[in-house]
Amino acid sequence: MTTKDLFSGHAGLYAAFRPTYPDELFDFILKHVDSHMNAWDCATGNGQVAFVLSRYFKQVHATDISQTQLDHAQQAMNINYGISTAEKTTFPDHHFDLITVAQAFHWFDPDKFFTEAKRVLKPNGLMAIWGYGLLSIDKQCDEAILHFYKNIVGPYWDRARKLVDEGYRESNFPFKKIDTPSFSIRVSWTLKHLAGYLESWSATQRYIKEKQMNPVTPFIDQLRNTWHDQEEKLITFPIFLAMGKW
C-alpha cells in the first residue's frame, strides 16, 4: 500500500466539517512524553492535531501529501508545515519526542512508515496512532447512517477503509504498547453540519464524481422526518488509540 491523496479535491469541506479530538485524549498522550522539544504530526490534513501540539512543544513539524490540505491548515508560529509522504522524510535521525497519526494510518504502507518512524523517533520517544469509527446518534438515525455508509456509498470506499472499521486491530504495532483507556468525540450538530461531514467522506466524493449527483441531499431529506433543521443532536464517535514507546 502507498500513501493516497483522496482529500485534495474537497479540502475545504474536510477542514470545515471534520470533528475535533477531545482534550482528554491529548492529556493522556502528553503525560507519556518525556520531553517537549519536537513533535511530528504525520498526515496532518488540516493541521488540527498539529495546532494542539503547538501549545506544548517547542517545534511541531506537520506533513501531508496534499498541498491543498495544507493550504487550509491552522497556523501557529512554531508549526512547520511541509509536503512529505509518511514513509520517507528528510528529518534527521532520533529527532522527535512524539509522533502522531490521526485518522490517516490506514493510507500508509505500514512497514515502511514504522521503519521511518523508528529512524526519526528519539530513544524512548512516543508513537501515538488513533482514529475514530462510525458516528452514533440514536437508534433511528444510526440505522439510517449505517445504511448510507454500507449500501449507498459503501462500494466507493477505498479498501483501506476496512482498517478503520477494524479499529486498526489487525495492524502490526512494533512498539512497546501502553494500555489506553476508552475515548470518544462528543459534539452537537445540526442537520446541516451532519450533511457537510457526510459530504467530506472520500466515498461520497467518489460517488458524486461518478454519478454526478450528491447522495447526501436525499439522505438528509429523509432524516428531516424526525430531525428539524435548527435542532442540534448529540453525536458520538468512538476513538481507538494505539500508543507505545520506542
C-alpha positions as CSV (number, residue, x, y, z in Angstrom):
1,M,0.0,0.0,0.0
2,T,1.2,3.5,-0.8
3,T,0.0,6.8,0.7
4,K,-3.1,8.0,-1.1
5,D,-4.4,11.5,-1.6
6,L,-8.2,11.3,-1.6
7,F,-8.9,14.7,0.0
8,S,-7.3,17.5,-2.0
9,G,-10.4,17.9,-4.1
10,H,-12.6,18.7,-1.1
11,A,-10.1,20.1,1.4
12,G,-12.4,23.0,2.4
13,L,-15.2,20.6,3.3
14,Y,-12.7,18.5,5.3
15,A,-11.4,21.4,7.2
16,A,-14.9,22.8,8.0
17,F,-16.8,19.7,9.0
18,R,-14.4,17.1,10.4
19,P,-14.8,16.6,14.2
20,T,-12.0,17.7,16.6
21,Y,-10.4,15.5,19.3
22,P,-11.2,15.8,23.0
23,D,-8.7,17.4,25.4
24,E,-8.7,14.2,27.5
25,L,-7.0,12.3,24.6
26,F,-4.2,14.8,24.3
27,D,-3.8,15.0,28.1
28,F,-3.3,11.2,28.2
29,I,-0.8,11.2,25.3
30,L,1.2,14.1,26.7
31,K,1.6,12.6,30.1
32,H,3.6,9.8,28.5
33,V,6.0,12.2,26.7
34,D,9.4,12.6,28.3
35,S,10.4,15.9,26.6
36,H,8.5,18.6,24.7
37,M,11.1,19.7,22.2
38,N,10.0,18.3,18.8
39,A,6.8,16.6,17.6
40,W,5.9,15.3,14.2
41,D,2.2,15.2,13.1
42,C,2.2,12.9,10.1
43,A,-0.6,13.2,7.5
44,T,-1.7,16.3,9.3
45,G,-4.5,17.2,6.9
46,N,-6.0,20.5,8.1
47,G,-3.5,20.7,11.0
48,Q,-6.0,20.3,13.8
49,V,-3.7,18.0,15.8
50,A,-0.5,20.0,15.0
51,F,-2.3,23.1,16.2
52,V,-3.0,21.5,19.6
53,L,0.6,20.1,19.9
54,S,2.0,23.6,19.2
55,R,0.8,24.7,22.7
56,Y,3.0,22.1,24.3
57,F,6.1,21.6,22.1
58,K,8.8,24.0,21.2
59,Q,8.6,22.9,17.5
60,V,6.0,21.0,15.6
61,H,6.6,19.5,12.1
62,A,3.4,18.7,10.3
63,T,3.5,16.9,7.0
64,D,0.9,15.8,4.4
65,I,1.0,14.8,0.7
66,S,-1.7,17.3,-0.2
67,Q,-0.8,20.9,-0.6
68,T,-4.4,21.8,-0.8
69,Q,-5.0,20.3,2.6
70,L,-2.0,22.3,4.0
71,D,-3.4,25.5,2.4
72,H,-6.4,25.1,4.8
73,A,-4.2,24.2,7.9
74,Q,-4.4,26.0,11.2
75,Q,-1.4,28.2,11.7
76,A,0.9,28.8,14.6
77,M,4.4,30.3,14.8
78,N,6.0,27.1,15.9
79,I,4.4,24.8,13.3
80,N,6.4,24.0,10.2
81,Y,4.1,22.6,7.5
82,G,5.6,20.6,4.6
83,I,4.8,18.2,1.8
84,S,6.0,14.7,2.5
85,T,4.9,11.1,2.4
86,A,4.7,9.2,5.6
87,E,7.2,6.6,4.5
88,K,10.1,8.7,3.6
89,T,11.1,12.1,5.1
90,T,14.2,14.3,5.3
91,F,14.1,14.6,9.1
92,P,17.3,13.8,11.0
93,D,17.7,10.6,13.0
94,H,16.4,10.4,16.6
95,H,14.8,13.9,16.4
96,F,11.2,13.6,17.7
97,D,9.9,13.2,21.2
98,L,6.4,12.4,19.8
99,I,5.0,11.2,16.5
100,T,1.2,11.4,16.0
101,V,-1.0,10.0,13.2
102,A,-4.7,10.8,13.4
103,Q,-7.3,9.1,11.2
104,A,-4.7,8.5,8.5
105,F,-2.7,5.4,9.3
106,H,-4.8,3.2,7.0
107,W,-3.5,5.1,4.0
108,F,0.1,4.2,4.8
109,D,2.5,1.4,3.8
110,P,2.8,0.3,7.5
111,D,6.1,-1.4,7.3
112,K,7.8,1.4,5.5
113,F,6.2,4.0,7.8
114,F,7.3,2.2,11.0
115,T,10.8,1.9,9.7
116,E,10.9,5.6,9.1
117,A,9.2,6.4,12.4
118,K,11.8,4.4,14.3
119,R,14.6,6.3,12.5
120,V,13.4,9.7,13.4
121,L,12.0,9.0,16.9
122,K,14.2,9.6,19.9
123,P,15.0,6.6,22.2
124,N,12.0,6.2,24.5
125,G,10.1,8.5,22.2
126,L,6.3,8.1,21.9
127,M,4.3,6.9,19.0
128,A,0.5,7.6,19.1
129,I,-1.8,6.5,16.3
130,W,-5.5,6.9,16.5
131,G,-8.7,7.1,14.6
132,Y,-12.5,7.1,15.1
133,G,-15.3,4.9,14.0
134,L,-18.8,5.5,12.6
135,L,-20.8,8.1,14.4
136,S,-23.7,7.3,16.7
137,I,-26.8,9.5,17.4
138,D,-29.8,7.5,18.3
139,K,-31.3,4.1,17.2
140,Q,-33.3,5.5,14.2
141,C,-30.5,7.8,12.9
142,D,-27.9,5.1,13.5
143,E,-29.8,2.6,11.3
144,A,-30.1,5.2,8.5
145,I,-26.5,6.3,8.7
146,L,-25.3,2.7,8.7
147,H,-27.4,2.1,5.5
148,F,-25.9,5.1,3.9
149,Y,-22.4,4.1,4.9
150,K,-22.6,0.5,3.7
151,N,-25.2,0.4,0.9
152,I,-25.3,3.9,-0.7
153,V,-21.6,5.0,-0.7
154,G,-20.3,1.6,0.5
155,P,-19.0,0.5,-2.9
156,Y,-17.0,3.7,-3.2
157,W,-14.8,3.3,-0.1
158,D,-11.2,2.5,-0.7
159,R,-10.2,-0.9,0.6
160,A,-8.1,0.8,3.3
161,R,-11.3,1.9,5.0
162,K,-11.6,-1.7,6.3
163,L,-8.7,-1.0,8.7
164,V,-10.7,1.9,10.2
165,D,-13.8,-0.4,10.6
166,E,-11.5,-2.9,12.5
167,G,-10.1,-0.1,14.7
168,Y,-6.6,-0.9,13.4
169,R,-6.7,-4.1,15.4
170,E,-5.1,-6.2,12.6
171,S,-2.2,-3.8,12.2
172,N,1.3,-4.8,13.5
173,F,2.4,-2.2,16.0
174,P,6.2,-2.6,16.6
175,F,6.5,-0.5,19.8
176,K,6.2,-1.3,23.5
177,K,2.5,-0.8,23.8
178,I,0.9,1.3,26.5
179,D,-2.5,0.4,27.8
180,T,-5.0,3.0,26.9
181,P,-8.5,3.9,28.2
182,S,-11.5,4.5,26.0
183,F,-12.1,7.9,24.5
184,S,-14.8,9.4,22.4
185,I,-15.6,12.5,20.4
186,R,-18.9,14.2,21.6
187,V,-20.3,17.0,19.5
188,S,-23.7,18.7,19.0
189,W,-24.5,19.1,15.3
190,T,-27.4,20.3,13.2
191,L,-28.5,18.5,10.1
192,K,-26.5,21.0,8.0
193,H,-23.3,20.1,9.8
194,L,-24.0,16.4,9.5
195,A,-24.6,16.9,5.8
196,G,-21.2,18.7,5.5
197,Y,-19.5,15.9,7.4
198,L,-21.0,13.2,5.2
199,E,-20.0,15.1,2.1
200,S,-16.4,15.2,3.3
201,W,-16.2,11.4,3.1
202,S,-13.9,10.2,0.3
203,A,-16.5,7.6,-0.6
204,T,-19.2,10.3,-1.0
205,Q,-16.9,12.4,-3.2
206,R,-16.2,9.4,-5.4
207,Y,-20.0,8.7,-5.7
208,I,-20.6,12.3,-6.7
209,K,-17.8,12.2,-9.3
210,E,-19.1,9.0,-10.9
211,K,-22.9,9.6,-10.7
212,Q,-22.9,13.4,-11.0
213,M,-25.4,13.7,-8.1
214,N,-25.0,14.2,-4.3
215,P,-26.4,11.2,-2.3
216,V,-26.3,13.3,0.9
217,T,-29.2,15.5,-0.3
218,P,-31.9,12.8,-0.4
219,F,-30.5,11.2,2.7
220,I,-30.7,14.4,4.8
221,D,-34.3,15.0,3.4
222,Q,-35.1,11.5,4.9
223,L,-33.8,12.5,8.3
224,R,-35.9,15.6,8.3
225,N,-38.9,13.4,9.3
226,T,-37.5,13.3,12.8
227,W,-34.8,15.9,12.9
228,H,-35.7,19.6,12.4
229,D,-33.2,21.9,10.6
230,Q,-32.3,24.1,13.6
231,E,-32.2,21.2,16.1
232,E,-28.9,20.1,17.5
233,K,-28.3,16.4,18.4
234,L,-25.6,14.9,20.4
235,I,-23.2,12.8,18.2
236,T,-20.6,10.4,19.5
237,F,-17.6,9.0,17.6
238,P,-15.7,6.1,19.3
239,I,-11.9,6.7,19.3
240,F,-9.4,3.8,19.0
241,L,-5.8,4.5,20.1
242,A,-2.5,2.6,19.8
243,M,0.3,4.1,21.7
244,G,3.8,2.9,22.5
245,K,7.5,3.7,23.2
246,W,10.5,3.1,21.0
